[in-house]
Amino acid sequence: LTASFDSNGAKVYVDGVEQISGVTVNDYSSPVTFTVRSKIEYTFTVSLTYSSLPKVFIETAGGKEIPSKWEDWLSGSSVTVYNPDWTVDYSGPTGIRGRGNSTWGYPKKPYALKLDSKAKILGMPKHKRWVLLANWMDRTLLRNRVAFQIAKSTGLDWNPNGEFVDVVLNGKHVGNYYLCEHIKVDKNRVNIHELDENATEGDDITGGYIMELDINYDEINKFKSDIFKLPYMFKDPDEVNKQQFAYLQDYVNEMEASLDNDELLAADKFMEYMDIDSYIDWWFVHELTDNSEPAHPKSTYMHKDKLGKMKAGPVWDFDWGTFQPGAKYTIKHTLYYPRLFKNPTFVARVKERWALLKPEFNKISAFIESEKKTITPSEKMNHEMWPITQTVNGDESLTFEEAVRRMKSAYEEKLKWLDKAINQL
């Protein structure tokens, strides 16, 4: 590499070789010492850390600051994604804006990208919409990645794909990010029927819908369910007509009535409305990761296809309060689960699904170790740039190695505890 530098007239040397700014080449695979010779001799050692992750270079239009999620997309920007060997994986125009609720207020910002046309990125299926998760509060940087892998071990319809990357924004390295798929209705994402915006009756208004349950309650179309008072928001599509709105609201209220009534619950009436395998697998993911977000609820997604039942998922948002020591139930007493666990059919199916999926859950500890090795150099640079200044997950003062060890130990403890608890239901 060549170094560019300014000097006040003194000559600069490396191993006795005079250095010309922007010209002289040195091998930076080990530390390089620059000697500045004037009346007093000074030495400066340059040590580079190299990450083998893919690189994402973003240039905003005119170097402008990126707006928040509440503002319009900043168009006229560009993104180039490099493979680890510096070959170009993708390059093209993009819109960009901030994303997240509380996370947008943190020092390290998360972003959303909207490409001009669908594109495959780092081997992930084609789409326009992508997100860059900052994971600022996560000392391990691994919580979302590992949770998504647990979800992939289940029978849930779709779970976000992603890759760790190093991001350079307007010429400045801004750290380690998780580039992943955005939750959208699409054949390459949540593969359900795309709702016709003009549909007003019959089978055409039965799907597909992606709903988010979140106390932020900040989408255009939303309602509180009649019985459980849950905040349902239309996520995709976010705009629906009156008939579509009424259909989904009625469906949710009928579903809740089938759970709330003891006789209907005992008769398994809820199974006419709910795909119970999805609710079981989604519950496994949140219990294994200790994700209590559904208790609010926040970042809780459900979806319904045309003529289909309501399904739990996709999973999302695992960087806060997850993978904690001290095994216990995390969401068994939230959402619809207190009623579901009173139903013998549901409990029996939980045991069946657990026995089937447990061998896959046993592989997660090895996955954590593998991912730790992959991101170690990138994590080192990221932590120097973005030290965590809040106590969120309880591992902020630990080294990266210690934090990952704590995470893996907590997971193994919960896996063992949950195995026993489920078998005793």
RODO-2510 file (C-alpha; in nm, 4 decimals, decimal comma):
residues 425
     n   res          X          Y          Z
     1     l     0,0000     0,0000     0,0000
     2     t     0,0995     0,3628    -0,0383
     3     a     0,0684     0,6153     0,2429
     4     s    -0,0246     0,9791     0,1922
     5     f     0,1079     1,2221     0,4508
     6     d     0,2039     1,5816     0,5163
     7     s     0,5442     1,6806     0,6562
     8     n     0,6769     2,0220     0,7603
     9     g     0,9841     1,9955     0,5389
    10     a     1,1494     1,7102     0,7277
    11     k     1,2333     1,3908     0,5439
    12     v     1,0490     1,0676     0,6181
    13     y     1,2034     0,7198     0,6069
    14     v     1,1069     0,3548     0,6446
    15     d     1,4010     0,1212     0,7039
    16     g     1,6325     0,3883     0,5641
    17     v     1,4296     0,4345     0,2453
    18     e     1,3021     0,7884     0,1908
    19     q     0,9234     0,7992     0,1581
    20     i     0,7383     0,9988    -0,1052
    21     s     0,3788     1,0753    -0,0068
    22     g     0,1297     0,8868    -0,2212
    23     v     0,4093     0,7101    -0,4122
    24     t     0,6284     0,4860    -0,1989
    25     v     0,4953     0,1319    -0,1494
    26     n     0,5388    -0,0619     0,1757
    27     d     0,4245    -0,4006     0,3004
    28     y     0,1708    -0,3410     0,5789
    29     s     0,1100    -0,7062     0,6609
    30     s     0,3202    -0,6314     0,9707
    31     p     0,3669    -0,2979     1,1535
    32     v     0,5597    -0,0305     0,9573
    33     t     0,7676     0,2317     1,1422
    34     f     0,8032     0,5764     0,9856
    35     t     1,0987     0,7886     1,0967
    36     v     1,0759     1,1673     1,0624
    37     r     1,4193     1,3292     1,0656
    38     s     1,4478     1,6932     1,1638
    39     k     1,6272     1,8579     1,4554
    40     i     1,4585     1,5923     1,6665
    41     e     1,3891     1,2444     1,5298
    42     y     1,0337     1,1142     1,5630
    43     t     0,9017     0,7660     1,4955
    44     f     0,5448     0,6610     1,4149
    45     t     0,4320     0,2998     1,3854
    46     v     0,1425     0,2146     1,1550
    47     s    -0,0352    -0,1135     1,2236
    48     l    -0,3233    -0,2234     1,0013
    49     t    -0,5975    -0,4694     1,0861
    50     y    -0,7417    -0,6533     0,7866
    51     s    -1,0921    -0,7911     0,7810
    52     s    -1,1729    -1,0652     0,5317
    53     l    -1,5426    -0,9717     0,5261
    54     p    -1,7200    -0,8325     0,2183
    55     k    -1,7073    -0,4526     0,1911
    56     v    -1,9982    -0,2153     0,1261
    57     f    -1,9108     0,1315    -0,0075
    58     i    -2,1920     0,3887     0,0029
    59     e    -2,1734     0,7362    -0,1476
    60     t    -2,4664     0,9651    -0,0686
    61     a    -2,5766     1,2296    -0,3165
    62     g    -2,3430     1,5246    -0,2660
    63     g    -2,2174     1,3694     0,0575
    64     k    -2,5466     1,4586     0,2250
    65     e    -2,6409     1,3280     0,5691
    66     i    -2,8761     1,0308     0,5691
    67     p    -3,2336     1,1152     0,6755
    68     s    -3,4293     0,9264     0,9408
    69     k    -3,6876     0,6564     0,8684
    70     w    -3,9610     0,9198     0,8900
    71     e    -3,8238     1,1198     0,5994
    72     d    -3,8099     1,0566     0,2250
    73     w    -3,5442     0,8327     0,0757
    74     l    -3,2192     1,0122    -0,0071
    75     s    -3,2033     0,9359    -0,3778
    76     g    -2,9081     0,9779    -0,6117
    77     s    -2,6817     0,7738    -0,3876
    78     s    -2,4797     0,4695    -0,4888
    79     v    -2,3713     0,1416    -0,3326
    80     t    -2,0920    -0,0942    -0,4331
    81     v    -2,0526    -0,4332    -0,2682
    82     y    -1,7136    -0,6036    -0,2886
    83     n    -1,6443    -0,9700    -0,2268
    84     p    -1,3634    -1,0533     0,0175
    85     d    -1,1207    -1,0758    -0,2793
    86     w    -1,2241    -0,7230    -0,3894
    87     t    -1,4108    -0,8352    -0,6973
    88     v    -1,7342    -0,6401    -0,7420
    89     d    -2,0438    -0,8306    -0,6329
    90     y    -2,2914    -0,5485    -0,7003
    91     s    -2,2773    -0,1822    -0,7960
    92     g    -2,5619     0,0561    -0,8687
    93     p    -2,7773     0,3511    -0,7617
    94     t    -2,9746     0,3347    -0,4380
    95     g    -3,1980     0,5312    -0,2103
    96     i    -3,0987     0,5324     0,1549
    97     r    -3,2477     0,6411     0,4854
    98     g    -3,2221     0,5550     0,8519
    99     r    -3,4214     0,2733     1,0051
   100     g    -3,5292     0,1496     1,3476
   101     n    -3,7062     0,3171     1,6374
   102     s    -3,4781     0,3310     1,9420
   103     t    -3,1767     0,2121     1,7404
   104     w    -3,1818     0,5245     1,5218
   105     g    -3,1017     0,7259     1,8345
   106     y    -2,7775     0,5348     1,9014
   107     p    -2,4320     0,6639     1,7983
   108     k    -2,3869     0,3953     1,5301
   109     k    -2,6765     0,4316     1,2877
   110     p    -2,8669     0,1520     1,1093
   111     y    -2,9737     0,2071     0,7495
   112     a    -3,2230     0,0899     0,4900
   113     l    -3,1362     0,0633     0,1203
   114     k    -3,3786     0,0771    -0,1715
   115     l    -3,2119    -0,0219    -0,4983
   116     d    -3,3433     0,1114    -0,8286
   117     s    -3,4050    -0,2453    -0,9457
   118     k    -3,4022    -0,5918    -0,7931
   119     a    -3,0558    -0,7382    -0,7511
   120     k    -2,8865    -1,0389    -0,5976
   121     i    -2,6336    -0,9391    -0,3303
   122     l    -2,3663    -1,1682    -0,1837
   123     g    -2,5531    -1,4738    -0,3078
   124     m    -2,8851    -1,3692    -0,1526
   125     p    -3,1956    -1,3729    -0,3777
   126     k    -3,2891    -1,0676    -0,5833
   127     h    -3,4745    -0,7786    -0,4236
   128     k    -3,4741    -0,3999    -0,4038
   129     r    -3,4960    -0,3671    -0,0264
   130     w    -3,2042    -0,4366     0,2081
   131     v    -3,1091    -0,3299     0,5584
   132     l    -2,7796    -0,2625     0,7331
   133     l    -2,8175    -0,3562     1,1004
   134     a    -2,5692    -0,1680     1,3182
   135     n    -2,5866    -0,3991     1,6239
   136     w    -2,4378    -0,1157     1,8305
   137     m    -2,5644    -0,2425     2,1661
   138     d    -2,4539    -0,6029     2,0995
   139     r    -2,1012    -0,6678     2,2329
   140     t    -2,0893    -0,9959     2,0399
   141     l    -2,2386    -0,8523     1,7182
   142     l    -2,3803    -1,2042     1,6773
   143     r    -2,7224    -1,1986     1,8393
   144     n    -2,9310    -1,1342     1,5280
   145     r    -2,7165    -1,3637     1,3157
   146     v    -2,7441    -1,6563     1,5577
   147     a    -3,1177    -1,6062     1,6160
   148     f    -3,1827    -1,6112     1,2413
   149     q    -2,9810    -1,9331     1,2178
   150     i    -3,1917    -2,0912     1,4940
   151     a    -3,5022    -1,9892     1,2991
   152     k    -3,3589    -2,1509     0,9857
   153     s    -3,3345    -2,4742     1,1859
   154     t    -3,7131    -2,4797     1,2208
   155     g    -4,0021    -2,5134     0,9784
   156     l    -4,0831    -2,1414     0,9673
   157     d    -4,1686    -2,0305     0,6143
   158     w    -3,9000    -1,7660     0,5653
   159     n    -3,6211    -1,6253     0,7754
   160     p    -3,3940    -1,3331     0,6852
   161     n    -3,0661    -1,4133     0,5122
   162     g    -2,7698    -1,1903     0,5836
   163     e    -2,3947    -1,1429     0,5738
   164     f    -2,1522    -0,9522     0,7949
   165     v    -1,9842    -0,6685     0,6056
   166     d    -1,7545    -0,3734     0,6674
   167     v    -1,9142    -0,0453     0,5598
   168     v    -1,7442     0,2631     0,4160
   169     l    -1,9761     0,5657     0,4040
   170     n    -1,8695     0,8668     0,1974
   171     g    -1,5072     0,7551     0,2164
   172     k    -1,5074     0,6845     0,5912
   173     h    -1,4957     0,3371     0,7425
   174     v    -1,7942     0,3188     0,9814
   175     g    -1,7624    -0,0354     1,1116
   176     n    -1,9133    -0,3806     1,1053
   177     y    -2,2737    -0,4159     0,9858
   178     y    -2,5097    -0,7033     0,9169
   179     l    -2,6409    -0,6684     0,5624
   180     c    -2,9659    -0,8602     0,5489
   181     e    -3,2982    -0,9023     0,3770
   182     h    -3,5902    -0,6768     0,4596
   183     i    -3,9284    -0,8276     0,5490
   184     k    -4,1462    -0,7914     0,2402
   185     v    -4,4046    -0,9897     0,0422
   186     d    -4,2127    -1,1357    -0,2510
   187     k    -4,1367    -1,4736    -0,4056
   188     n    -3,7825    -1,4348    -0,2659
   189     r    -3,8950    -1,3146     0,0777
   190     v    -4,2278    -1,3898     0,2486
   191     n    -4,3661    -1,5924    -0,0392
   192     i    -4,7381    -1,5295    -0,0118
   193     h    -4,9990    -1,3978    -0,2547
   194     e    -4,9574    -1,0289    -0,3381
   195     l    -5,2802    -0,8602    -0,2376
   196     d    -5,4647    -0,6806    -0,5172
   197     e    -5,5151    -0,3236    -0,3965
   198     n    -5,8550    -0,3152    -0,5667
   199     a    -5,9882    -0,6418    -0,4196
   200     t    -6,3003    -0,5855    -0,2094
   201     e    -6,4668    -0,9235    -0,1640
   202     g    -6,4463    -1,3019    -0,1796
   203     d    -6,1242    -1,5002    -0,1814
   204     d    -5,9279    -1,2050    -0,3186
   205     i    -5,9239    -1,0181     0,0144
   206     t    -5,8126    -1,3165     0,2246
   207     g    -5,4413    -1,2541     0,1653
   208     g    -5,1640    -1,1958     0,1639
   209     y    -5,0894    -0,9801     0,4644
   210     i    -4,7832    -0,9249     0,6797
   211     m    -4,8836    -0,7871     1,0179
   212     e    -4,6584    -0,6371     1,2833
   213     l    -4,7581    -0,6326     1,6487
   214     d    -4,5776    -0,3413     1,8097
   215     i    -4,6640    -0,0929     2,0847
   216     n    -4,4974     0,1828     1,8840
   217     y    -4,8165     0,1614     1,6778
   218     d    -4,6684     0,3803     1,4049
   219     e    -4,7984     0,2393     1,0763
   220     i    -5,0746     0,3982     0,8673
   221     n    -5,3356     0,1219     0,9057
   222     k    -5,3704    -0,0448     1,2444
   223     f    -5,6176    -0,1738     1,5015
   224     k    -5,6270    -0,3100     1,8554
   225     s    -5,7730    -0,6600     1,8743
   226     d    -6,0987    -0,6851     2,0675
   227     i    -6,0108    -0,9473     2,3297
   228     f    -5,6330    -0,9516     2,3804
   229     k    -5,5947    -0,5808     2,2952
   230     l    -5,2906    -0,6480     2,0766
   231     p    -5,1634    -0,3694     1,8469
   232     y    -5,1904    -0,5086     1,4932
   233     m    -5,0398    -0,3012     1,2129
   234     f    -5,0535    -0,3650     0,8384
   235     k    -4,6877    -0,3902     0,7391
   236     d    -4,7110    -0,5196     0,3825
   237     p    -4,9145    -0,3894     0,2202
   238     d    -4,9200    -0,0892     0,4501
   239     e    -5,2135     0,0622     0,2623
   240     v    -5,5358    -0,1402     0,2366
   241     n    -5,8918    -0,0539     0,1472
   242     k    -6,1843    -0,0600     0,3914
   243     q    -6,2952    -0,4116     0,2961
   244     q    -5,9463    -0,5576     0,3361
   245     f    -5,8990    -0,3822     0,6683
   246     a    -6,2328    -0,5112     0,7961
   247     y    -6,1646    -0,8649     0,6760
   248     l    -5,8313    -0,8959     0,8571
   249     q    -5,9631    -0,7289     1,1723
   250     d    -6,2623    -0,9650     1,1826
   251     y    -6,0356    -1,2625     1,1205
   252     v    -5,8109    -1,1706     1,4146
   253     n    -6,1073    -1,1122     1,6449
   254     e    -6,2638    -1,4474     1,5522
   255     m    -5,9280    -1,6169     1,6072
   256     e    -5,8981    -1,4604     1,9509
   257     a    -6,2548    -1,5598     2,0390
   258     s    -6,1678    -1,9225     1,9596
   259     l    -5,8854    -1,9007     2,2118
   260     d    -6,0670    -1,7059     2,4802
   261     n    -6,3739    -1,9299     2,5024
   262     d    -6,3031    -2,2444     2,7106
   263     e    -6,5376    -2,4676     2,5130
   264     l    -6,4013    -2,3535     2,1775
   265     l    -6,0450    -2,3912     2,3048
   266     a    -6,1121    -2,7473     2,4209
   267     a    -6,2637    -2,8240     2,0797
   268     d    -5,9454    -2,7034     1,8999
   269     k    -6,1428    -2,4348     1,7204
   270     f    -5,8354    -2,2091     1,7064
   271     m    -5,6724    -2,4534     1,4648
   272     e    -5,9144    -2,3341     1,1982
   273     y    -5,7489    -1,9924     1,2203
   274     m    -5,3887    -2,0584     1,3277
   275     d    -5,1091    -2,2650     1,1792
   276     i    -4,9941    -2,4106     1,5091
   277     d    -4,6626    -2,5507     1,3846
   278     s    -4,5517    -2,1979     1,2955
   279     y    -4,6556    -2,0662     1,6385
   280     i    -4,4647    -2,3501     1,8045
   281     d    -4,1446    -2,3036     1,6025
   282     w    -4,1584    -1,9260     1,6462
   283     w    -4,1964    -1,9826     2,0206
   284     f    -3,8904    -2,2115     2,0231
   285     v    -3,6765    -1,9389     1,8620
   286     h    -3,7788    -1,6743     2,1140
   287     e    -3,7417    -1,9044     2,4142
   288     l    -3,3991    -2,0315     2,3058
   289     t    -3,2727    -1,6764     2,2554
   290     d    -3,4471    -1,5251     2,5597
   291     n    -3,6094    -1,2635     2,3401
   292     s    -3,8754    -1,0860     2,5444
   293     e    -3,9721    -0,8353     2,2715
   294     p    -4,3075    -1,0141     2,2122
   295     a    -4,3995    -0,9424     2,5744
   296     h    -4,4504    -0,5719     2,4907
   297     p    -4,5170    -0,6659     2,2053
   298     k    -4,2521    -0,5273     1,9719
   299     s    -4,1100    -0,6531     1,6413
   300     t    -4,3623    -0,9381     1,6421
   301     y    -4,4654    -1,0461     1,2927
   302     m    -4,7462    -1,2660     1,1657
   303     h    -4,8556    -1,3303     0,8099
   304     k    -5,1542    -1,4728     0,6279
   305     d    -5,1661    -1,6025     0,2725
   306     k    -5,4676    -1,6017     0,0444
   307     l    -5,7157    -1,8642     0,1739
   308     g    -5,4564    -1,9567     0,4376
   309     k    -5,4368    -1,9546     0,8151
   310     m    -5,2535    -1,6985     1,0251
   311     k    -4,8892    -1,7943     1,0721
   312     a    -4,6276    -1,6706     1,3162
   313     g    -4,3178    -1,5061     1,1723
   314     p    -4,0894    -1,3973     1,0290
   315     v    -3,8564    -1,3525     1,3267
   316     w    -3,6859    -1,0160     1,3783
   317     d    -3,4924    -0,8013     1,6262
   318     f    -3,2735    -0,9989     1,8675
   319     d    -3,0010    -0,7525     1,9681
   320     w    -3,1562    -0,6371     2,2960
   321     g    -3,1709    -0,8421     2,6171
   322     t    -3,1192    -1,1803     2,4519
   323     f    -2,8984    -1,4805     2,5365
   324     q    -2,9052    -1,4099     2,9086
   325     p    -2,7803    -1,6439     3,1846
   326     g    -3,0430    -1,7885     3,4178
   327     a    -3,2804    -2,0115     3,2250
   328     k    -3,6548    -1,9508     3,2584
   329     y    -3,9588    -1,9151     3,0355
   330     t    -3,9376    -1,5910     2,8379
   331     i    -4,2625    -1,5587     2,6388
   332     k    -4,4731    -1,8581     2,7445
   333     h    -4,6986    -1,6183     2,9341
   334     t    -4,7344    -1,3569     2,6591
   335     l    -4,9455    -1,3090     2,3450
   336     y    -5,1684    -1,6125     2,2810
   337     y    -4,9453    -1,8691     2,4523
   338     p    -5,1123    -1,8748     2,7968
   339     r    -5,4295    -1,9993     2,6253
   340     l    -5,2537    -2,2243     2,3743
   341     f    -5,0669    -2,4092     2,6487
   342     k    -5,3985    -2,4915     2,8134
   343     n    -5,4882    -2,6982     2,5077
   344     p    -5,3715    -3,0637     2,5150
   345     t    -5,3472    -3,0856     2,1367
   346     f    -5,1134    -2,7884     2,1245
   347     v    -4,8965    -2,9192     2,4112
   348     a    -4,8643    -3,2605     2,2475
   349     r    -4,7579    -3,0980     1,9235
   350     v    -4,4987    -2,8847     2,1074
   351     k    -4,3376    -3,2038     2,2375
   352     e    -4,3408    -3,3620     1,8916
   353     r    -4,1830    -3,0563     1,7276
   354     w    -3,9193    -3,0277     2,0002
   355     a    -3,8098    -3,3888     1,9581
   356     l    -3,7870    -3,3345     1,5825
   357     l    -3,5925    -3,0078     1,5919
   358     k    -3,3671    -3,0532     1,8944
   359     p    -3,0821    -3,2139     1,6923
   360     e    -3,0668    -2,8959     1,4828
   361     f    -3,0686    -2,6768     1,7941
   362     n    -2,7731    -2,8766     1,9247
   363     k    -2,5631    -2,7471     1,6310
   364     i    -2,5943    -2,3802     1,7258
   365     s    -2,3016    -2,3705     1,9695
   366     a    -2,0648    -2,4759     1,6911
   367     f    -2,2204    -2,2131     1,4655
   368     i    -2,1507    -1,9431     1,7274
   369     e    -1,7833    -2,0439     1,7413
   370     s    -1,7518    -2,0413     1,3640
   371     e    -1,9091    -1,6971     1,3287
   372     k    -1,6905    -1,5605     1,6086
   373     k    -1,3766    -1,6534     1,4145
   374     t    -1,5152    -1,5012     1,0954
   375     i    -1,5785    -1,1552     1,2382
   376     t    -1,2976    -1,1230     1,4964
   377     p    -1,0749    -0,8745     1,3022
   378     s    -1,3760    -0,6680     1,1952
   379     e    -1,5173    -0,6694     1,5489
   380     k    -1,1877    -0,5359     1,6862
   381     m    -1,2003    -0,2308     1,4593
   382     n    -1,5729    -0,1852     1,5168
   383     h    -1,5409    -0,1839     1,8960
   384     e    -1,2633     0,0755     1,8846
   385     m    -1,4873     0,3002     1,6752
   386     w    -1,8132     0,2335     1,8593
   387     p    -1,7632     0,1549     2,2289
   388     i    -2,0901     0,0684     2,4012
   389     t    -2,1876     0,3377     2,6502
   390     q    -2,5106     0,1841     2,7816
   391     t    -2,5769    -0,1254     2,9888
   392     v    -2,8194    -0,3304     2,7845
   393     n    -2,7155    -0,6939     2,7592
   394     g    -2,4871    -0,7179     3,0622
   395     d    -2,1736    -0,7996     2,8630
   396     e    -2,0645    -0,4486     2,7690
   397     s    -1,7537    -0,4520     2,9904
   398     l    -1,6376    -0,7916     2,8653
   399     t    -1,3890    -0,8624     2,5909
   400     f    -1,5300    -0,9950     2,2654
   401     e    -1,4061    -1,3435     2,3500
   402     e    -1,5637    -1,3289     2,6971
   403     a    -1,8924    -1,1932     2,5630
   404     v    -1,9236    -1,4691     2,3026
   405     r    -1,8366    -1,7324     2,5638
   406     r    -2,1103    -1,5911     2,7897
   407     m    -2,3570    -1,5949     2,5001
   408     k    -2,2812    -1,9553     2,4103
   409     s    -2,3019    -2,0642     2,7738
   410     a    -2,6400    -1,8936     2,8152
   411     y    -2,7709    -2,0647     2,5027
   412     e    -2,6533    -2,4073     2,6149
   413     e    -2,8040    -2,3520     2,9594
   414     k    -3,1389    -2,2520     2,8080
   415     l    -3,1367    -2,5425     2,5627
   416     k    -3,0839    -2,7914     2,8443
   417     w    -3,3449    -2,6243     3,0660
   418     l    -3,6033    -2,5988     2,7898
   419     d    -3,5566    -2,9639     2,6966
   420     k    -3,6485    -3,0652     3,0495
   421     a    -3,9321    -2,8119     3,0807
   422     i    -4,0983    -2,9177     2,7547
   423     n    -4,0783    -3,2855     2,8406
   424     q    -4,2523    -3,2080     3,1722
   425     l    -4,5428    -3,0173     3,0176
***
